[in-house]
Amino acid sequence: MQPELSRKLYKVIKSSNDLITAHDTAGKERTVIGTQLSEWGEGTQDDAVSDISDKIGVVLSELGVQEDTYAQNLEESRTILKVIRNTEKSVQPSRDNKAKIADEIQKLKIKEPQSTKIVVLEQELVRAEAENLVAEAQLTNITRQKLKEAYAAEFEAVIERAERQIILAKHGRRLLSLLDDAPVTPGDARTEYRHGGEARQILNDAEDDLRNWRLTLDDEPVNAAAEPEASTSAGTSGSNFLDTLHKTHSRDQAVEAPRSESTSDAQPGVPGTATVGVAS
């Protein structure tokens, strides 16, 4: 049971946990969808659809990673709010004690106006008020500091998620531009798909952009001591790209086998695969 003073913020923190769970689930679902799309494309027997859907699957999976990172950042913000809640809980006894003594004094003045206990209680009330004054000042300071810190962190997380997902979405649209969707008449064959190298390069570009991304703010809403550091999620994204691309690379060889496209971007010792650097 939460004390009255901390009850409302407790509800905020609890609802925030539900929000974090929803974003975490959304990230996992996005990754599953990316895998399913890739598997579907492989079964179409269409080289262009197979290659593009596979690489779009990589982008979708990375969007899921960003959602998961966002959920983790929200949890950090929620943890900061708990400091305010815990301080509120610690102040509540001080308030209650002061109110209790004042109430006892009032009752005695009505029932036994000449009681010597009134003087004793009034001295206790002075001490209780002094203690409460200190506690209230601490609560005010912590509330302002941590409220600012918590939502500065949350808004920075929103900006990070938005900008990094925009990067991925733009590169996803570049991939779509490689897919020829001009109608063909029955019996006619489509033009041979020759964009495997370009599609690989788009994924490499996306990874580079994520690795080089830095959080840039126009203002500084928090104290210098709480200044945000450069995001480290780019490193996670780089390794995720590598893991997701294993299947893509092996499929590229099969898709591109009929033509003699340049493999100048191949990894040493692994013909026909694009170079994908691990984010540092």
Secondary structure, DSSP 8 states (H G I E B T S, - for coil): ---GGGHHHHHHHHHHHHHHHHHHHHHHHHHHHHHHHHHHHHTTT-HHHHHHHHHHHHHHHHHHHHHHHHHHHHHHHHHHHHHHHHHHHHHHHHHHHHHHHHHHHHHHHHH-TT-THHHHHHHHHHHHHHHHHHHHHHHHHHHHHHHHHHHHHHHHHHHHHHHHHHHHHHHHHHHHHTS------TT--------HHHHHHHHHHHHHHHHH-----SS--S-GGG------HHHHHHHHHHHHHHHHHHHHHHHHTTS----TTEETTEEEEE------
